Every structure is written in structure tokens, then in C-alpha cells.
Amino acid sequence: MLILRIKQAETSLADGRLDEAYELVQDDQIREHRRGQQLIGSLAEALVERGCEHLNQKRFGEALSDCNKAEKLAGNLSSIAELRTAIMQAGNGRGYEQRQRSMKLAQAREHINKGWYSVGEQILDGAAGDGGSADILLELAATQRMEIEAIIKRVEDALTQDDLKTAVELILLTSQQVRQQNSKLTELVRKINSLAMGKIRGAVQQGRIDQGQSFLRLMRPLVSESLELQELERAVRQLTRAAELAESGQPRRAAQILIQLQAILPKAEWLERALRDLEQAAGSLEKLRTGPLGWIMPSRMESPELKENRESTFSSTIPGGKIMKDNRSEIKPMGMPAQTHLPWRFVIQIDGVGSFLVVRDNPATVGPVSSQQQPCIGLVTEPTTPIVTIERTDEDYFIRTPNPIHINNKPVKDKLLMDGDNISLSQRCQFKFQLPNAASTTARIAFTGTKYPRLDIRQAILLDREIIVGPGTSAHIRAQRSLEPWALYLQEGEMHCRTKEKIEIEGKTQEHNCPLPLEKPIKIGDISLVITRI
């Protein structure tokens, strides 16, 4: 049987079936036989020879396999060692070529994504033609170039028809990097910006502030860094602030803003008429405040000087009357109904949920409580921490600061805030900006890395129109005990509640349209709360 097996191996070797011969000679008895040893030597030489052929054809895996088989049969002969060294050197060279090719493809892809199509094609020159990644990238460059040219044509057509909205929407289909690298796109952006700024300024000067706001919202994603755009945005925000002041009974402060805006909007003739109307309104309000109605007008509509005069007159003209002062030094006769007009800052305390600072000021300032310039939301941090301004414009919130701060670990001075932005005024003062409900423009500030002076308050609410209370992440105040969401909303400076639940004030059931008082226990369904002054 042994001789027969040796003859079979010799026949396989002679026919070039080296792998079959290799399997046949694995028997130890063959290795001990003299004829078998000669066979093993011949087979090892044949394997080395075939391995060299594989190596020359760059079949590195097959070459290494033959080298290993030869070494197992005949040991570490010089011919086998030479073959192994040649395989390793060739493999290293191939790896270097593959790395170089990968780097070239990555560089080409990066340039193509930035809009540098010609540069990407030059890098790929000579690497295409095999149907691989290089060909795919060249096809991508050609496709993107065609898409950009089509967009440019459509933008030009839209501008010819004075369709600014379509032109901006088309331009925004391209990335900022592509717009910066393409000279035609750069010129179109400049032209669109010039046309839009003219339309915005013209609309505001004609008194169509609503149209100006629409154009500002349209242009903000495209040219947010434009100094002219920022100037017009500030002007529109100041006009909005003046309107709010006039509506809240502060026409003189509104007039001061309009006087400043006349320098920015010299052609806005309506500003003169508005100033005359505000001056007339201020005079009429002062007459009302110093008359009989002044006793019952909301204190927030009065200037500090008028309020002080009224209070001193009030206490001196009620001899023997019972007067009481609350913690804000507001004077009320005994038996007067609980106030329902909300101050600009107050606290909502909900049993089992927590306390929440509510700020109605817009813009609202955030900074150190020990600062000389008292911020709306004063935090326990270093006095040198910068004070930032958070302003609501339409449905957006912007943060501004004279000195750079960090938002999401990036230094900024002005930024459109997004839900979940992490804001760092200093290493010891961080908070998170949140917009829990997509249908509401009321925002929330969570004190993640800082403290409010009242330790029970861990969140502040920037109130716009309503506060959603209820279970789930879409509520501004999460109250898991509530069966369904309900809303606290502002109406003529008072807080009301929109709910299907029963409303009780001091244990007495109330109508759903009644205002919620300050400093009184309120129960809405299973939720107990109280609204208190700061």
C-alpha cells in the first residue's frame, strides 16, 4: 500500500496536480521512505516554482499558499525563504499603491463635493477606465455640474420674472461651499441680496413691516452674515418692540425707539405721523393716570415716577384707611380683589412637579445676578460672565452678545437658536435652550450647569402666548399626573386656562373663562398650583 501511494503521488506530480500530490504525501510513512523523501523534495521545488509564477501575476494569496506548503514539506530552504521575502515585499508595495489610490479618491471626492469639479477630475486623471470608484466619481462630477448649471438657469429666469422667493429657494438647493466656489452662483447671490435689501427697506419705509419681516425670513438662511441684513433685522425688531410698548401703555418709550430709527430709515415718512400719535397718546394716558381712573389702572402701565406719586397720594388721602403692602410694595386697600394682571416675571409652583420662572420680557437678558446691569434671568455665577440677549422674532429665537460665548462648543456672538442648543457663558454657567412644542413659540431654558438664586427653580420659561402643561415631552411643564395636556395662556395681561378639567380657586369651582389670580391656590383637575410674584 505504501509503494502504491508513493506511485500515485509521483503520477500527480508528473501531471502537475501539485495540490493532489501534496495531500497524498502527508502520511508519515512516506516521509520515512527513501523514495518518498525524494518525492517530497521534488514536490517542494515544484510548489516554489508555481508560487513564483503566481507572484509574477500578482496573485499574492495563491503564491503565499504554495510557499507555506513547500515550507511544511521541506522546511525553511533558501529558495522558500526567498519566495516568502519576495511575496512580503510585493504585498507591501501593493498596500502602498492601494493607500495612495484611496487617498487620491478621497481628495477627488472632497473637491467634487465642494464644487471644485475640474480639480477633482484632474486628480482622477489616469485612474479611470476600470469601472471602479474613479469612474463613479467622474460621473458624479459631471452630474453635479449639470445640476448646478440647470439651477443657475432657473434662478436667472426667476429673477427676470421678479420672483425673488423662487430664486432664493433654488439657490438654497446648493451648499454654501458650492456657492462660494462657483463664480456664477456668487454673482447671483450678490444680485439677490441687493434686490432683497431694496425690497425690505422699501417695505419698511412704506410702513409695510409685515412684508419686510417676510423678506427677512426668506433671506436669513442665504445671507445671514450680511451687515445690511443685520441692520434691517435690528430695525424691524425695534419697531416690533415699539409696537409692544405702545400696546402696553408706554408710548413715550415707544417714541424714543422711533426717534432712533429715523436715522436708519430716513425715508419712512410714517414715522413722523407715528411719533405725533404716540406723543398724543402719552399725554392722554398721563391725564388718565392722574385722574380718578389712575387708582385702578395696572401698575405696569405707569412710569416709576407716576407710580411713586400715586402711592404717596393714595396713602395720604385715605385717613384711617387700612392699607397693606405686599412684598413688591404695591399699595392695596383691604378687601380689594386679588390682582390678576401678571407682572413681567413671576413663578409658577406646581405641587409634585416643581417651580418655574416665567419671563414675559422680549428680548430677555441672561447673566450673573451680581452684575450691575440686572438681567431678566440672573444666575449664580462670576460677575464677569457676559450678559446675553435672547430675542424672539416671529417664530425664531436669536441670541446676541458683545463678547463671544460657546454654543455647542463653538464660539459665536450672534446665532439663530435651535432646540437643544447647549449654551455656555463661562465654565460655571451653562444652560440648554429648548423648544418642546413645535406648535408653540414659547421656549424653555434648563439650568444644566448653573443655578438660579432660588434653588427650587431649575428652569425658566420664555413666555410668548401659552404654556403647555401635561404629560409627554411636548409640554413646557411636564406633569405626569395630568390625564391630558392643557394650556395656560395670556389674554389682556391676565393668565387664563384652556382645559376640559374642573378649575378651582381657593376650593371654589370657577368658570373656565375667569382669569387666574396671583398668590391664590389653584387646582386644575388633579394638579395644584400657585402663581406668585418674584
C-alpha positions in Angstrom: 0.0 0.0 0.0 2.8 2.4 0.8 4.5 1.9 -2.6 1.1 2.3 -4.3 0.5 5.7 -2.5 4.0 6.9 -3.5 3.4 5.9 -7.1 0.1 7.8 -7.1 1.8 10.9 -5.7 4.6 10.7 -8.3 1.9 10.5 -11.1 0.1 13.5 -9.7 3.4 15.5 -9.5 4.3 14.5 -13.1 0.8 15.6 -14.3 1.1 19.0 -12.5 -1.6 18.2 -9.9 0.6 19.6 -7.1 -2.2 20.0 -4.6 -3.3 16.4 -5.0 0.3 15.2 -4.7 0.6 17.4 -1.5 -2.4 15.6 0.1 -1.0 12.2 -0.8 2.4 12.7 0.8 1.0 13.7 4.2 1.5 10.2 5.5 4.5 9.9 8.0 5.5 6.5 6.4 6.1 8.2 3.1 8.5 10.7 4.8 10.5 7.8 6.3 10.8 6.0 2.9 13.8 7.0 0.8 11.8 7.1 -2.4 9.2 9.2 -0.5 11.8 11.7 0.6 12.9 12.2 -3.0 9.3 12.7 -3.9 8.8 15.3 -1.2 11.9 17.3 -2.3 10.7 17.3 -5.9 7.2 18.4 -4.9 8.6 21.2 -2.7 10.6 22.6 -5.7 7.5 22.4 -7.9 5.5 24.3 -5.3 8.2 27.0 -5.1 8.2 27.3 -8.9 4.5 27.6 -9.1 4.5 30.1 -6.3 6.9 32.3 -8.3 4.5 32.2 -11.2 1.6 33.3 -9.0 3.8 36.1 -7.6 4.7 37.3 -11.1 1.0 37.5 -12.0 0.3 39.4 -8.7 -1.7 36.6 -7.3 -0.3 37.1 -3.8 -2.7 34.8 -1.9 -2.0 31.8 -4.1 1.7 32.5 -4.0 1.8 32.6 -0.3 -0.2 29.4 -0.1 2.3 27.5 -2.2 5.1 28.9 -0.2 3.6 27.7 3.1 3.0 24.2 1.6 6.6 24.0 0.4 7.9 25.1 3.8 5.8 22.5 5.5 7.2 19.8 3.3 10.9 20.7 3.0 11.5 23.2 5.8 13.0 26.7 5.5 15.1 26.2 2.4 16.8 29.2 0.8 14.5 29.1 -2.2 11.4 29.0 0.0 12.8 31.9 2.1 13.5 33.9 -1.0 9.9 33.4 -2.3 8.4 34.4 1.1 10.6 37.6 1.1 9.5 38.5 -2.4 5.8 37.9 -1.5 6.1 40.2 1.5 7.8 43.0 -0.4 5.3 42.8 -3.2 2.4 42.8 -0.7 3.8 45.9 1.0 4.1 47.6 -2.4 0.6 46.7 -3.3 -0.7 48.0 0.0 1.1 51.3 -0.6 -0.4 51.6 -4.0 -3.9 50.9 -2.6 -3.4 53.5 0.1 -2.3 56.1 -2.5 -5.3 55.3 -4.6 -7.6 55.6 -1.7 -6.1 59.0 -0.7 -6.5 60.2 -4.3 -10.1 59.1 -4.5 -10.9 60.8 -1.1 -9.2 64.0 -2.3 -11.2 63.9 -5.5 -14.5 63.3 -3.7 -13.8 66.2 -1.3 -13.1 68.6 -4.1 -16.2 67.5 -6.1 -18.4 67.9 -3.0 -17.1 71.5 -2.6 -17.9 72.2 -6.2 -14.3 72.1 -7.5 -15.2 69.7 -10.3 -12.2 70.5 -12.6 -9.8 69.9 -9.7 -11.4 66.6 -8.8 -11.3 65.5 -12.4 -7.6 66.4 -12.7 -6.9 64.3 -9.6 -8.7 61.3 -11.1 -6.9 61.7 -14.5 -5.4 58.3 -15.4 -7.2 56.5 -12.6 -10.5 55.9 -14.5 -11.4 53.3 -17.1 -11.7 50.3 -14.9 -15.4 50.8 -13.9 -14.4 51.4 -10.3 -14.7 54.2 -7.8 -12.8 56.7 -10.1 -15.4 56.3 -12.8 -18.2 56.7 -10.4 -16.7 60.0 -9.0 -16.1 61.3 -12.6 -19.8 60.6 -13.3 -20.8 62.3 -10.1 -18.8 65.4 -11.0 -20.4 65.6 -14.4 -23.9 65.1 -13.0 -23.4 67.8 -10.3 -22.0 70.2 -12.8 -25.2 69.7 -15.0 -27.4 70.2 -11.9 -25.7 73.4 -10.9 -25.9 74.8 -14.5 -29.7 73.9 -14.5 -30.2 75.7 -11.2 -28.3 78.8 -12.4 -30.6 78.9 -15.5 -33.7 78.6 -13.4 -32.6 81.3 -10.9 -31.8 83.7 -13.8 -35.3 83.0 -15.2 -36.9 83.6 -11.7 -35.0 86.9 -11.3 -36.2 88.0 -14.8 -39.8 87.5 -13.6 -39.0 89.3 -10.3 -39.8 86.0 -8.5 -37.4 86.5 -5.6 -38.9 83.8 -3.4 -38.3 81.1 -6.1 -34.8 82.4 -6.8 -33.8 82.1 -3.1 -35.3 78.6 -2.8 -33.4 77.4 -5.8 -30.1 78.9 -4.6 -30.5 77.2 -1.3 -30.6 73.8 -3.1 -26.8 74.3 -3.4 -24.4 74.2 -0.5 -22.6 77.2 0.8 -19.3 75.8 -0.3 -20.5 75.3 -3.9 -21.9 78.8 -3.9 -18.5 80.2 -2.8 -16.6 78.3 -5.5 -18.9 78.9 -8.4 -18.5 82.5 -9.7 -21.9 82.5 -11.4 -23.6 81.4 -8.2 -21.6 84.0 -6.2 -22.8 86.8 -8.6 -26.4 85.6 -8.4 -26.3 85.6 -4.6 -25.0 89.2 -4.7 -27.7 90.2 -7.1 -30.4 88.5 -5.0 -29.1 90.2 -1.8 -29.1 93.6 -3.4 -32.7 93.2 -4.7 -34.0 91.8 -1.4 -32.4 94.5 0.7 -34.1 97.1 -1.5 -37.4 95.4 -1.1 -37.1 95.1 2.6 -36.0 98.7 3.1 -38.7 99.9 0.7 -41.4 97.8 2.5 -40.4 99.1 6.0 -40.2 102.7 4.8 -43.7 102.5 3.3 -45.0 101.1 6.6 -45.4 97.5 5.4 -43.4 96.0 8.2 -45.1 92.6 7.8 -43.8 92.4 4.2 -40.3 93.4 5.4 -40.4 90.6 8.0 -41.4 88.1 5.3 -38.4 89.1 3.1 -36.1 88.9 6.2 -37.2 85.4 6.9 -36.7 84.5 3.3 -33.2 85.9 3.1 -31.9 84.9 6.5 -30.7 81.4 5.6 -28.9 82.7 2.5 -27.1 85.8 3.7 -27.2 85.7 7.5 -23.8 87.4 7.7 -24.8 90.4 5.6 -24.3 93.6 7.6 -27.2 95.3 5.8 -29.5 92.4 6.6 -28.5 92.5 10.3 -29.1 96.3 10.4 -32.6 95.9 8.9 -33.3 93.0 11.3 -32.4 95.2 14.2 -34.7 97.9 12.8 -37.6 95.6 12.5 -37.1 94.2 15.9 -37.0 97.7 17.4 -40.2 98.5 15.5 -41.8 95.4 17.0 -40.6 96.4 20.4 -42.1 99.9 20.0 -45.4 98.4 19.0 -45.4 96.2 22.1 -44.6 99.2 24.3 -47.3 101.3 22.8 -49.8 98.4 23.3 -48.8 98.0 26.9 -49.4 101.7 27.7 -45.8 103.0 27.4 -46.0 105.4 24.4 -43.0 107.6 25.5 -40.7 104.6 25.5 -42.0 103.6 22.1 -41.4 107.1 20.8 -37.8 107.0 21.9 -37.2 103.9 19.8 -38.9 105.5 16.7 -36.7 108.6 17.1 -33.6 106.4 17.0 -34.9 104.6 14.0 -35.3 107.8 11.9 -31.6 107.8 11.4 -31.7 104.3 9.9 -35.0 104.8 7.9 -34.8 108.5 6.8 -37.4 108.0 4.0 -40.0 106.4 6.3 -42.5 109.3 6.4 -44.9 107.3 8.5 -42.5 107.5 11.5 -43.3 111.3 11.9 -47.0 110.5 12.0 -46.5 107.7 14.4 -44.4 109.9 16.7 -47.2 112.5 16.8 -49.7 109.9 17.6 -47.5 108.4 20.4 -47.0 111.9 21.8 -50.7 112.5 21.8 -51.3 109.1 23.4 -48.7 109.8 26.1 -50.4 113.0 27.0 -53.8 111.3 27.2 -52.6 108.5 29.3 -50.9 110.8 31.7 -54.2 112.7 32.1 -56.0 109.4 32.8 -53.3 108.2 35.3 -53.6 111.4 37.3 -57.4 111.3 37.3 -59.9 109.0 39.1 -59.1 106.1 36.8 -55.4 106.2 37.9 -56.4 104.4 41.2 -57.3 101.2 39.4 -55.1 101.3 36.3 -52.5 98.4 36.2 -49.2 99.5 37.8 -47.2 98.1 34.9 -48.6 100.8 32.7 -47.2 103.5 34.9 -43.8 105.1 34.9 -41.8 104.7 38.2 -42.2 108.5 38.9 -46.0 108.4 38.4 -46.4 105.2 40.4 -44.4 106.8 43.4 -46.5 109.9 43.3 -49.8 107.9 43.1 -48.9 105.7 46.0 -47.9 108.6 48.2 -51.1 110.5 47.3 -53.1 107.3 47.9 -51.8 106.8 51.4 -52.2 110.4 52.4 -55.8 110.8 51.1 -57.2 107.8 53.0 -57.1 108.9 56.6 -57.6 105.9 58.9 -58.0 103.6 56.0 -56.5 100.1 56.3 -53.5 99.9 54.0 -51.4 96.8 53.4 -48.2 96.3 51.3 -47.2 93.1 49.7 -43.6 92.0 49.0 -43.4 94.3 46.0 -44.5 97.5 47.9 -47.7 97.8 45.9 -50.4 99.5 48.0 -53.9 98.0 48.1 -56.9 98.7 50.3 -58.1 95.9 52.5 -60.8 93.9 50.8 -59.6 94.7 47.3 -59.9 91.7 44.9 -56.8 89.6 44.3 -54.7 91.0 41.4 -54.9 89.1 38.1 -52.6 91.3 36.0 -49.4 89.4 35.5 -46.0 91.1 36.2 -43.3 90.7 33.6 -41.7 88.0 35.7 -43.4 85.5 38.0 -43.2 81.9 39.3 -45.5 79.0 38.7 -45.3 76.5 41.5 -46.9 73.1 40.9 -47.2 70.5 43.6 -45.1 67.4 42.9 -43.6 68.9 39.8 -41.5 72.0 40.7 -41.2 75.7 40.4 -40.7 77.5 37.1 -39.6 81.1 36.5 -41.7 82.7 33.7 -40.4 85.7 31.8 -42.6 87.8 29.6 -39.8 90.2 28.6 -38.8 90.2 24.9 -35.9 90.4 24.5 -34.8 88.7 27.7 -31.4 89.0 29.2 -29.5 86.2 30.9 -26.4 86.7 33.0 -24.9 86.9 36.5 -27.2 88.0 39.3 -24.4 90.1 40.8 -24.0 92.2 37.6 -24.5 96.0 37.8 -26.9 95.6 34.8 -29.6 93.5 36.3 -30.6 90.7 33.8 -34.1 89.3 33.5 -32.7 85.9 34.4 -30.0 86.4 37.0 -27.8 83.3 37.6 -25.4 82.4 40.3 -22.0 82.8 38.5 -19.0 85.1 38.3 -19.8 88.8 37.9 -17.5 88.9 34.9 -19.7 86.4 33.0 -21.2 88.2 29.9 -24.9 89.1 29.8 -26.5 87.7 26.7 -29.8 88.8 25.0 -32.3 86.2 23.8 -34.8 87.7 21.5 -37.9 86.2 19.9 -38.6 87.5 16.3 -41.7 86.0 14.8 -41.2 82.3 15.3 -37.5 82.3 15.8 -35.2 83.0 18.7 -31.8 84.7 18.4 -29.0 85.0 20.9 -26.7 88.0 20.9 -23.7 89.0 23.0 -21.0 91.7 22.7 -18.3 89.1 23.6 -18.1 85.6 22.1 -19.7 82.7 24.0 -19.8 79.0 23.2 -22.9 77.3 21.7 -22.4 73.5 21.1 -18.7 74.1 21.8 -18.3 76.6 19.0 -17.6 80.3 19.7 -20.3 82.7 18.5 -21.6 86.2 19.0 -25.0 86.0 17.1 -26.9 82.9 16.4 -30.3 81.6 15.5 -31.1 79.2 18.3 -32.3 75.7 17.7 -34.0 73.2 20.0 -31.4 71.5 22.1 -28.6 74.1 21.8 -26.1 74.0 24.7 -25.1 77.5 25.7 -22.0 78.2 27.8 -21.5 81.7 29.1 -18.5 80.5 31.1 -17.1 77.3 32.6 -19.5 77.7 35.5 -22.5 78.9 33.6 -24.2 76.6 31.1 -27.8 76.1 30.2 -29.8 74.4 27.4 -32.3 76.2 25.1 -35.4 74.1 24.3 -38.5 74.4 22.1 -40.5 71.5 23.4 -43.7 72.1 21.3 -43.4 72.6 17.6 -46.8 74.4 17.5 -45.8 76.9 20.2 -43.2 79.7 20.2 -42.8 79.6 24.0 -39.3 78.4 24.8 -37.7 76.9 27.9 -34.2 77.3 29.4 -32.9 74.4 31.5 -30.2 75.3 34.0 -27.9 72.4 33.4 -24.6 73.8 34.6 -25.6 76.8 36.7 -28.0 77.8 39.5 -30.8 80.3 39.9 -30.8 82.1 43.3 -34.0 80.3 44.2 -32.7 76.7 44.4 -36.2 75.3 43.8 -36.2 76.8 40.3 -34.3 74.8 37.7 -36.0 76.0 34.6 -37.1 79.3 33.1 -39.9 79.7 30.5 -39.7 82.5 27.9 -43.5 83.0 27.5 -44.9 84.1 24.2 -48.6 83.2 24.2 -49.2 80.0 26.1 -47.6 77.4 28.4 -48.5 73.8 27.7 -48.8 71.7 30.9 -49.2 67.9 30.8 -47.6 64.5 30.2 -45.1 63.9 27.4 -42.1 65.7 26.0 -44.1 68.2 24.0 -45.2 70.1 27.2 -43.4 73.1 28.5 -44.1 71.9 32.0 -44.2 68.1 32.3 -46.9 67.0 34.8 -47.4 63.2 34.5 -50.4 63.2 36.9 -52.4 65.2 34.3 -54.6 63.0 32.1 -54.2 65.2 29.1 -52.4 68.4 28.2 -53.9 71.8 29.0 -52.7 75.3 28.3 -52.1 78.5 30.4 -52.5 81.4 28.0 -52.2 85.2 28.1 -55.2 87.4 27.5 -55.1 91.2 28.1 -52.2 90.8 30.6 -54.0 88.1 32.6 -53.4 84.3 32.8 -56.3 82.0 31.7 -56.5 78.3 31.4 -57.8 76.3 28.4 -58.8 72.9 29.7 -61.6 70.3 29.9 -60.8 69.8 33.6 -62.5 71.5 36.5 -60.9 74.7 37.7 -61.0 75.5 41.5 -59.6 78.7 43.1 -59.3 78.5 46.9 -61.5 75.4 46.9 -64.4 77.1 44.8 -65.2 75.9 41.3 -64.7 78.7 38.7 -65.8 79.4 35.2 -63.3 78.4 32.5 -63.0 81.9 31.2 -62.1 83.5 34.5 -58.6 84.9 35.0 -56.3 83.0 37.3 -55.3 85.2 40.4 -51.9 85.7 41.9 -50.9 84.3 45.3 -54.0 82.1 45.5 -54.2 78.2 45.5 -55.5 77.0 42.1 -56.5 73.4 41.2 -56.9 72.3 37.6 -58.0 68.7 37.5 -55.6 66.8 39.8 -52.9 69.5 39.5 -52.5 72.1 42.3 -50.5 75.2 41.6 -50.0 78.8 42.6 -48.8 81.8 40.6 -46.5 84.0 42.7 -44.5 87.2 42.2 -40.8 87.3 42.2 
